[in-house]
Amino acid sequence: MVVVEVAVAKASKYAMRESGDSVEVVERPRGGLSIVMVDGQRSGRSAKAISNLAVRKAISLLAEGVRDGAVARAAHDYLRTERGGQVSAELTLISIDLETKTIVVTRNSQCPVLVAETPAPAAPAYTWRALDAPAEVVGVHNRARPVIAEWPLTPAQTLVAFTDGVLHAGERRGRTLDVRAVLEQQAARLAGPAQELADALLAEALAADDGRPGDDTTVVVVRVADRPDLEGPEVRRMAVTFPIGYL
């Protein structure tokens, strides 16, 4: 049985209680699911309000069956109208589309999405390719065209998306986080739960910032795996861990 796993690991900017990054998952009406990640401009509560505007618009349209590219454009138009073109957000949308049996990645973000596929029998390890074509943020310019990549849905694929808290981790301390190198070092985790890989990359980003992240930091891992050991009814599960501090 082919299974799709989605894992999210995120941390707020140091000394900020609220994260300006928002992530939501929605089932597609014709089969499959979509993950929307939005990084609002600035940080804290004001950034959360910005990212919530864009992510809510995207989720509602996806649930109605609107195509991914049109969803990204609509999220841009909505944010630009609501905030007068004065604020921006970075949007990444990953869809497992069972109608077309494809994976679709839609980006309005400076951050790439990294993709790994099962290596050939003679290959020494997984190889990662980056979806990193330049893309405009949403909410500011008159038009912000998304960059879209689409390819066949097959088992043994892993996608890693992240916000700029990962992309720029360590820079304030004169360090550079090589995300691809980190993922290559974590090759053994590609056979395990998606959450392990998300947690490992987030931990590396936080370590680069000495545990005091300079920006909101989010990692999303989407894994398509063949699980022949699963039999019986197709049970769907979701687990969430959400720290709320001390009461």
C-alpha positions in Angstrom: 0.0 0.0 0.0 1.3 3.5 -0.9 1.2 5.9 2.1 1.7 9.6 2.2 3.2 11.0 5.4 3.3 14.7 6.3 5.4 16.0 9.1 5.8 19.6 10.4 8.4 20.9 12.9 8.5 24.6 13.7 9.9 27.1 16.2 9.2 30.8 16.8 11.8 33.5 16.6 13.8 33.8 19.9 11.8 35.6 22.6 8.7 35.6 20.4 5.7 33.6 21.7 3.9 33.5 18.4 5.3 32.2 15.1 4.7 34.1 11.9 4.7 30.9 9.9 1.5 29.1 9.3 1.0 25.5 7.9 -2.3 23.8 7.1 -3.2 20.5 5.4 -6.4 20.0 3.5 -7.9 17.1 1.6 -8.5 17.7 -2.1 -12.1 17.1 -3.2 -11.1 14.9 -6.1 -8.6 12.9 -4.1 -5.3 13.5 -2.4 -4.2 16.3 -0.1 -2.4 19.7 -0.1 0.0 21.3 2.3 0.1 25.1 2.5 3.1 26.8 4.2 3.1 30.6 4.5 5.8 32.8 6.1 4.4 36.2 7.0 6.5 39.4 6.8 8.2 40.4 10.1 7.6 38.2 13.1 5.4 37.6 16.1 1.6 38.4 16.2 1.7 40.8 13.2 3.4 38.2 11.0 0.9 35.6 12.1 -2.0 37.7 11.1 -0.4 38.1 7.6 0.3 34.4 7.1 -3.2 33.5 8.4 -4.8 35.7 5.8 -2.9 34.0 2.9 -3.2 30.4 4.3 -6.9 30.6 5.0 -7.6 31.9 1.5 -5.5 29.1 -0.1 -7.1 26.3 2.0 -10.6 27.4 1.3 -10.0 27.5 -2.5 -8.2 24.1 -2.5 -11.2 22.6 -0.7 -13.4 23.9 -3.5 -11.3 22.2 -6.2 -9.5 25.3 -7.5 -6.2 24.5 -9.2 -3.0 25.1 -7.3 -1.6 27.9 -9.6 -4.9 29.8 -9.4 -4.9 29.3 -5.6 -1.5 31.0 -5.3 -2.6 33.9 -7.5 -5.8 34.3 -5.5 -3.9 34.3 -2.2 -1.6 37.0 -3.6 -4.6 39.1 -4.7 -6.4 38.7 -1.4 -3.5 39.7 0.7 -2.6 42.6 -1.5 -6.2 43.9 -1.4 -6.6 43.4 2.4 -3.3 45.0 3.3 -3.0 47.5 0.4 0.2 46.0 -1.0 2.1 47.0 2.1 3.0 43.6 3.5 4.4 40.4 1.9 4.4 36.7 2.5 6.2 33.7 1.1 4.0 30.8 0.1 4.8 27.2 -0.7 2.1 24.7 -1.7 2.7 20.9 -2.1 -0.1 18.7 -3.4 -0.5 15.0 -3.8 -3.1 15.0 -6.6 -4.8 11.6 -6.9 -6.9 12.8 -9.8 -3.9 13.4 -12.0 -1.6 11.0 -10.0 1.0 13.7 -9.8 3.0 15.7 -7.2 2.6 19.5 -7.7 4.8 22.1 -6.0 3.8 25.7 -6.3 6.2 28.4 -5.0 6.0 32.1 -4.3 9.1 31.9 -2.1 12.9 32.4 -2.1 13.2 29.1 -0.3 13.6 26.0 -2.4 11.9 22.7 -2.1 14.3 19.7 -2.0 13.2 16.4 -3.5 14.8 13.0 -3.1 13.8 9.8 -5.0 14.9 6.2 -4.5 18.4 5.8 -5.9 19.2 3.5 -8.8 20.5 0.1 -7.7 24.1 1.1 -8.4 23.8 4.6 -6.8 25.6 5.0 -3.5 22.9 7.2 -1.8 19.8 9.3 -2.3 20.3 12.3 -4.5 18.5 15.6 -3.9 17.4 18.0 -6.5 16.3 21.5 -5.7 13.2 23.3 -7.0 14.8 26.7 -6.7 13.7 28.8 -9.7 13.4 32.5 -8.7 9.9 33.3 -7.5 8.1 36.5 -6.3 6.6 36.8 -2.9 2.8 37.4 -2.6 1.0 40.5 -1.4 3.1 43.3 -2.8 3.5 43.5 -6.6 0.8 43.9 -9.1 1.2 40.4 -10.3 3.1 37.6 -8.6 3.3 34.5 -10.8 3.9 31.3 -8.9 6.6 28.9 -10.1 5.1 25.4 -10.6 6.7 22.0 -10.9 4.7 18.8 -11.5 5.8 15.2 -12.0 4.3 11.7 -11.7 3.4 10.4 -8.3 5.5 7.3 -7.5 6.5 5.6 -4.2 9.7 6.4 -2.4 9.8 10.1 -2.8 10.6 12.7 -0.1 10.0 16.4 -0.3 11.4 18.9 2.2 10.2 22.5 2.3 11.2 25.2 4.8 10.9 28.9 5.6 13.8 31.4 5.6 14.5 30.7 9.3 16.1 27.5 8.0 17.5 29.2 4.8 19.4 31.9 6.8 20.1 29.9 10.0 23.4 30.9 11.6 24.0 33.9 9.4 24.0 36.3 12.3 26.8 34.3 13.8 28.8 34.0 10.7 27.7 30.5 9.9 26.0 28.9 6.9 23.6 26.0 7.1 23.9 23.7 4.0 20.5 22.2 4.0 21.3 19.7 1.2 24.3 18.5 3.1 22.3 18.0 6.3 19.7 16.0 4.4 22.4 13.9 2.7 23.8 13.1 6.2 20.3 12.1 7.3 19.9 9.6 4.5 19.1 6.8 6.9 16.0 8.7 8.1 14.5 8.5 4.6 13.4 5.0 5.4 11.9 6.0 8.7 9.0 8.3 9.8 8.8 11.7 8.1 8.7 13.4 11.5 12.2 12.2 12.3 13.6 14.0 9.2 11.7 17.1 10.0 12.9 17.2 13.6 16.5 16.5 12.5 16.6 19.4 10.1 14.9 21.8 12.5 17.4 20.8 15.2 20.3 21.6 12.8 18.8 25.0 12.1 18.3 25.8 15.8 21.9 24.6 16.6 23.3 27.0 13.9 21.6 29.8 15.8 22.8 28.6 19.2 19.3 27.7 20.2 18.1 31.3 19.7 16.5 31.4 16.2 16.8 34.7 14.5 13.5 34.1 12.6 10.5 31.9 12.7 11.6 28.5 11.5 9.5 25.8 9.9 10.2 22.5 8.2 7.7 20.5 6.3 8.4 16.9 5.1 6.2 15.0 2.7 7.0 11.4 2.1 5.4 9.0 -0.4 6.3 5.4 0.7 5.3 1.9 -0.3 4.3 0.0 2.8 3.6 -3.6 1.8 3.2 -4.5 5.5 0.0 -2.5 5.8 -3.1 -4.6 5.3 -6.8 -4.3 6.1 -8.8 -1.0 6.0 -7.2 2.2 4.9 -6.9 4.0 8.2 -5.9 7.6 8.2 -4.2 9.1 11.2 -3.0 12.5 12.3 -1.0 13.5 15.4 -0.3 17.0 16.6 2.0 18.3 19.3 1.3 21.9 20.1 3.2 23.5 23.1 1.2 26.2 24.9 3.5 27.1 27.6 2.7 27.1 31.3 -0.8 27.6 32.6 
